[in-house]
Structure formats: C-alpha cells, structure tokens
Amino acid sequence: MAGPLVIILAAQTVVMLAYVALVTFRVMGRDYDAAVLCAGNCGFGMGATPTAVANMQAITNQYGPSHKAFLIVPMVGAFFIDLLNAVFLQTFIKFLG
C-alpha cells in the first residue's frame, strides 16, 4: 500500500511546485509578498491552512514580514474555503439525495 501512496504524494508535490512557480508567483506580482504567498499556497495545497501559516512563518522569520500574505492566506484558506465547502456539500447532498 505504501508504493501507490508515495507515487501519489510525489505527483502532488510536483504538480503543486509547478503550479506555484508558473501561476501563483507570476499572478501575485513576482515580489517578496508573492514568494511568501507561494509558501502559503504550497502549505495549503499539501495540507491545510495551519500548514500554510507555518510555511509562511518559516519564510518570514528568516527574511522579514509580509503583512499582505498573512492577511490573504488565512482569510482565503479558512474563511472562503469553509463557505465554499458548505455550499458544495449541500449541493452534492441534494443531488445525491
């Protein structure tokens, strides 16, 4: 069972890194705030909002604060995603029920 899980995790890591490098960094402005947002995006894509915040803290502890990233990532990761999940879950329950 470990073999397929390792393959899936490796594929997820490669896709997440490609997305962050090719999309997130460019769309967010190619600056320091964008780099911290990329760290948060990696954490969110590989885990959850607390992982994203931990990734951003690791970057900002070494290179300095990014107020924009610490405003955007937790708000999107915790608030908006929870709202969207509630809508999607209710829609699927109605569709399947």
ZADO-1210 file (C-alpha; in nm, 4 decimals, padded with zeros to 6 digits):
<atoms>
<atom x="00.0000" y="00.0000" z="00.0000" code="MET" pos="1"/>
<atom x="00.2893" y="00.2380" z="00.0605" code="ALA" pos="2"/>
<atom x="00.4012" y="00.2303" z="-00.3033" code="GLY" pos="3"/>
<atom x="00.0909" y="00.3945" z="-00.4529" code="PRO" pos="4"/>
<atom x="00.0783" y="00.6486" z="-00.1679" code="LEU" pos="5"/>
<atom x="00.4379" y="00.7511" z="-00.2317" code="VAL" pos="6"/>
<atom x="00.3645" y="00.7873" z="-00.6029" code="ILE" pos="7"/>
<atom x="00.0560" y="00.9985" z="-00.5331" code="ILE" pos="8"/>
<atom x="00.2466" y="01.2191" z="-00.2874" code="LEU" pos="9"/>
<atom x="00.5322" y="01.2653" z="-00.5345" code="ALA" pos="10"/>
<atom x="00.2879" y="01.3581" z="-00.8118" code="ALA" pos="11"/>
<atom x="00.1062" y="01.6010" z="-00.5828" code="GLN" pos="12"/>
<atom x="00.4356" y="01.7627" z="-00.4853" code="THR" pos="13"/>
<atom x="00.5475" y="01.8049" z="-00.8468" code="VAL" pos="14"/>
<atom x="00.2118" y="01.9478" z="-00.9574" code="VAL" pos="15"/>
<atom x="00.1983" y="02.1844" z="-00.6581" code="MET" pos="16"/>
<atom x="00.5508" y="02.3135" z="-00.7203" code="LEU" pos="17"/>
<atom x="00.4784" y="02.3644" z="-01.0903" code="ALA" pos="18"/>
<atom x="00.1545" y="02.5498" z="-01.0164" code="TYR" pos="19"/>
<atom x="00.3170" y="02.7734" z="-00.7573" code="VAL" pos="20"/>
<atom x="00.6166" y="02.8529" z="-00.9777" code="ALA" pos="21"/>
<atom x="00.4261" y="02.9063" z="-01.3010" code="LEU" pos="22"/>
<atom x="00.0965" y="03.0567" z="-01.1814" code="VAL" pos="23"/>
<atom x="00.0886" y="03.1827" z="-00.8236" code="THR" pos="24"/>
<atom x="00.4219" y="03.3660" z="-00.8224" code="PHE" pos="25"/>
<atom x="00.3508" y="03.5417" z="-01.1516" code="ARG" pos="26"/>
<atom x="-00.0106" y="03.6318" z="-01.0771" code="VAL" pos="27"/>
<atom x="00.0744" y="03.7673" z="-00.7314" code="MET" pos="28"/>
<atom x="00.3314" y="04.0119" z="-00.8635" code="GLY" pos="29"/>
<atom x="00.6778" y="03.8480" z="-00.8669" code="ARG" pos="30"/>
<atom x="00.7939" y="04.0151" z="-00.5441" code="ASP" pos="31"/>
<atom x="00.8642" y="03.9176" z="-00.1839" code="TYR" pos="32"/>
<atom x="00.4956" y="03.9118" z="-00.0928" code="ASP" pos="33"/>
<atom x="00.4369" y="03.6784" z="-00.3873" code="ALA" pos="34"/>
<atom x="00.7121" y="03.4473" z="-00.2641" code="ALA" pos="35"/>
<atom x="00.5564" y="03.4295" z="00.0832" code="VAL" pos="36"/>
<atom x="00.2161" y="03.3701" z="-00.0736" code="LEU" pos="37"/>
<atom x="00.3723" y="03.0862" z="-00.2726" code="CYS" pos="38"/>
<atom x="00.4963" y="02.9291" z="00.0504" code="ALA" pos="39"/>
<atom x="00.1440" y="02.9573" z="00.1869" code="GLY" pos="40"/>
<atom x="-00.0017" y="02.8134" z="-00.1308" code="ASN" pos="41"/>
<atom x="00.2332" y="02.5154" z="-00.1057" code="CYS" pos="42"/>
<atom x="00.1295" y="02.4587" z="00.2534" code="GLY" pos="43"/>
<atom x="-00.2366" y="02.4849" z="00.1663" code="PHE" pos="44"/>
<atom x="-00.2007" y="02.2584" z="-00.1366" code="GLY" pos="45"/>
<atom x="-00.0101" y="01.9939" z="00.0553" code="MET" pos="46"/>
<atom x="-00.2082" y="02.0125" z="00.3771" code="GLY" pos="47"/>
<atom x="-00.4333" y="02.2749" z="00.5266" code="ALA" pos="48"/>
<atom x="-00.4401" y="02.6357" z="00.6442" code="THR" pos="49"/>
<atom x="-00.2223" y="02.5732" z="00.9532" code="PRO" pos="50"/>
<atom x="00.0433" y="02.4201" z="00.7282" code="THR" pos="51"/>
<atom x="00.0262" y="02.7266" z="00.5049" code="ALA" pos="52"/>
<atom x="00.0719" y="02.9603" z="00.8006" code="VAL" pos="53"/>
<atom x="00.3645" y="02.7529" z="00.9307" code="ALA" pos="54"/>
<atom x="00.5319" y="02.7694" z="00.5880" code="ASN" pos="55"/>
<atom x="00.4866" y="03.1456" z="00.5726" code="MET" pos="56"/>
<atom x="00.6210" y="03.1871" z="00.9263" code="GLN" pos="57"/>
<atom x="00.9313" y="02.9902" z="00.8350" code="ALA" pos="58"/>
<atom x="00.9976" y="03.2267" z="00.5434" code="ILE" pos="59"/>
<atom x="00.9172" y="03.5480" z="00.7291" code="THR" pos="60"/>
<atom x="01.1213" y="03.4526" z="01.0358" code="ASN" pos="61"/>
<atom x="01.4295" y="03.4452" z="00.8167" code="GLN" pos="62"/>
<atom x="01.3622" y="03.7196" z="00.5611" code="TYR" pos="63"/>
<atom x="01.1167" y="03.9618" z="00.7220" code="GLY" pos="64"/>
<atom x="00.7430" y="04.0176" z="00.7496" code="PRO" pos="65"/>
<atom x="00.4828" y="04.0057" z="00.4761" code="SER" pos="66"/>
<atom x="00.1615" y="04.1570" z="00.6050" code="HIS" pos="67"/>
<atom x="-00.0183" y="04.1049" z="00.2757" code="LYS" pos="68"/>
<atom x="00.0449" y="03.7286" z="00.2768" code="ALA" pos="69"/>
<atom x="-00.0611" y="03.6889" z="00.6388" code="PHE" pos="70"/>
<atom x="-00.3846" y="03.8696" z="00.5577" code="LEU" pos="71"/>
<atom x="-00.4678" y="03.6870" z="00.2351" code="ILE" pos="72"/>
<atom x="-00.3802" y="03.3224" z="00.3019" code="VAL" pos="73"/>
<atom x="-00.5592" y="03.2665" z="00.6345" code="PRO" pos="74"/>
<atom x="-00.8634" y="03.4593" z="00.5172" code="MET" pos="75"/>
<atom x="-00.8933" y="03.2652" z="00.1931" code="VAL" pos="76"/>
<atom x="-00.7805" y="02.9359" z="00.3417" code="GLY" pos="77"/>
<atom x="-01.0043" y="02.9378" z="00.6442" code="ALA" pos="78"/>
<atom x="-01.2991" y="03.1620" z="00.5709" code="PHE" pos="79"/>
<atom x="-01.3774" y="03.1447" z="00.1999" code="PHE" pos="80"/>
<atom x="-01.2924" y="02.7766" z="00.1617" code="ILE" pos="81"/>
<atom x="-01.5215" y="02.6882" z="00.4534" code="ASP" pos="82"/>
<atom x="-01.8062" y="02.8809" z="00.2935" code="LEU" pos="83"/>
<atom x="-01.7494" y="02.7161" z="-00.0430" code="LEU" pos="84"/>
<atom x="-01.7268" y="02.3712" z="00.1163" code="ASN" pos="85"/>
<atom x="-02.0631" y="02.4250" z="00.2845" code="ALA" pos="86"/>
<atom x="-02.2228" y="02.5225" z="-00.0474" code="VAL" pos="87"/>
<atom x="-02.0658" y="02.2298" z="-00.2359" code="PHE" pos="88"/>
<atom x="-02.1590" y="01.9777" z="00.0321" code="LEU" pos="89"/>
<atom x="-02.5202" y="02.0917" z="00.0420" code="GLN" pos="90"/>
<atom x="-02.5376" y="02.0830" z="-00.3375" code="THR" pos="91"/>
<atom x="-02.3991" y="01.7299" z="-00.3562" code="PHE" pos="92"/>
<atom x="-02.6274" y="01.6084" z="-00.0766" code="ILE" pos="93"/>
<atom x="-02.9289" y="01.7478" z="-00.2607" code="LYS" pos="94"/>
<atom x="-02.8034" y="01.5963" z="-00.5883" code="PHE" pos="95"/>
<atom x="-02.7443" y="01.2517" z="-00.4383" code="LEU" pos="96"/>
<atom x="-03.0468" y="01.2519" z="-00.2053" code="GLY" pos="97"/>
</atoms>
